[in-house]
Structures are given as structure tokens and as C-alpha cells.
Amino acid sequence: MTLEVTLHAIHLICAIFWFGSYMWSEVILWPLMKKAGILAEVQGGLRSVYGRQLQAGAIFGTVVIGFFLGVAGGVFDRIYTPYGVMFLICSVVGVWMLAWWSAMPDRSLKWGWRIYYSSFWVLFALMIGLHFAR
């Protein structure tokens, strides 16, 4: 039980940082850079910034700790239940989001980024479902 609580706390901290950093970048950072006309120039340089490395840790931590949390919760013993199916869907969506972000896509790929940000809400809904399906 202590392992699950610890993993859950770490998972939530990583997820809050991940989601919060993206809301900040979408609401404040990118619009200001676009307004100043420097978004295209700055985007390449942002790949090596320390904040992006912290963000990478939060994204990777959220997805990986989520896997560990499911394993600690016994997901493989009930993979054919609603809990197991939701866990598998979360795994696919989480890995896709990690892969998309890791590919450093250009900001001009609007539909890809829209799908990416919509995936947060899908994951959030599935997390709530996982909680109730336990």
C-alpha cells in the first residue's frame, strides 16, 4: 500500500508540472513570442534550455510512473477488465504523447499540437475512470 501511495504522489506531481508547464507555454510564452515575431527563431534554441529538460523529466516521469503504478495495482491480473482496458489505452496515449513531444515538432503543425493537447483531457478522463474501476 505504501508503494502505491508513493508512486501515486510522484505520478501526480509529475503530471501537474507537465500540464502546468504546457498551459503556461500556450497561454503566455508562445503568444508573446509570436506577437514579437521571434517564435520561429527562438523555437530551435529552446530545445537545449534547462526548463525543457525539467519538462522532459516530468513527461517521462508521468508516463513511466504511471506504468509502475498500474503494475503495483495489479493491472496484469485483470487486464481483461475495464481497469485493464483503460490502463492499456492510457499507455498508448501516454507513449504517443511522449513520442510526439520528443520528436520536437514545429509549432506550425497545428493539428498535431491540437491532438497532443486534447490528449491531456483524454488521459485525465481515463485517470478518473481508472480510479473508479479499481
CORWO-V433000 format. One record per pair of residues at least 24 apart in sequence whose ideal C-beta (glycine too) atoms are under 7 Angstrom apart, sorted by the first residue. I is the first residue (numbers start at 1). J is the second residue. D is the distance in Angstrom with one decimal. If there is no record, write none. Layout:
i:I j:J d:D
i:I j:J d:D
This chain:
i:3 j:72 d:5.4
i:4 j:69 d:6.8
i:4 j:72 d:5.1
i:4 j:73 d:6.2
i:7 j:65 d:5.7
i:7 j:68 d:5.5
i:7 j:69 d:4.6
i:7 j:72 d:5.9
i:8 j:69 d:6.0
i:10 j:61 d:6.9
i:10 j:65 d:5.3
i:11 j:62 d:6.3
i:11 j:65 d:4.3
i:11 j:66 d:5.7
i:11 j:69 d:5.6
i:14 j:58 d:4.7
i:14 j:61 d:3.8
i:14 j:62 d:4.2
i:14 j:65 d:6.3
i:15 j:62 d:4.6
i:17 j:58 d:4.2
i:18 j:55 d:6.9
i:18 j:58 d:4.3
i:18 j:59 d:5.3
i:18 j:62 d:5.4
i:19 j:120 d:6.0
i:21 j:55 d:5.2
i:30 j:107 d:6.8
i:39 j:107 d:6.4
i:43 j:107 d:6.1
i:47 j:104 d:5.9
i:59 j:98 d:5.7
i:59 j:101 d:5.9
i:60 j:98 d:6.7
i:63 j:94 d:4.3
i:63 j:95 d:6.6
i:63 j:98 d:5.2
i:66 j:90 d:6.6
i:66 j:94 d:6.1
i:67 j:91 d:6.8
i:73 j:134 d:6.8
i:82 j:133 d:4.8
i:83 j:130 d:6.3
i:83 j:133 d:4.1
i:83 j:134 d:6.3
i:86 j:126 d:5.2
i:86 j:129 d:5.1
i:86 j:130 d:5.2
i:86 j:133 d:6.2
i:87 j:130 d:6.5
i:89 j:126 d:6.0
i:90 j:123 d:6.2
i:90 j:126 d:4.8
i:90 j:130 d:7.0
i:93 j:119 d:5.4
i:93 j:122 d:5.7
i:93 j:123 d:5.6
i:94 j:123 d:6.6
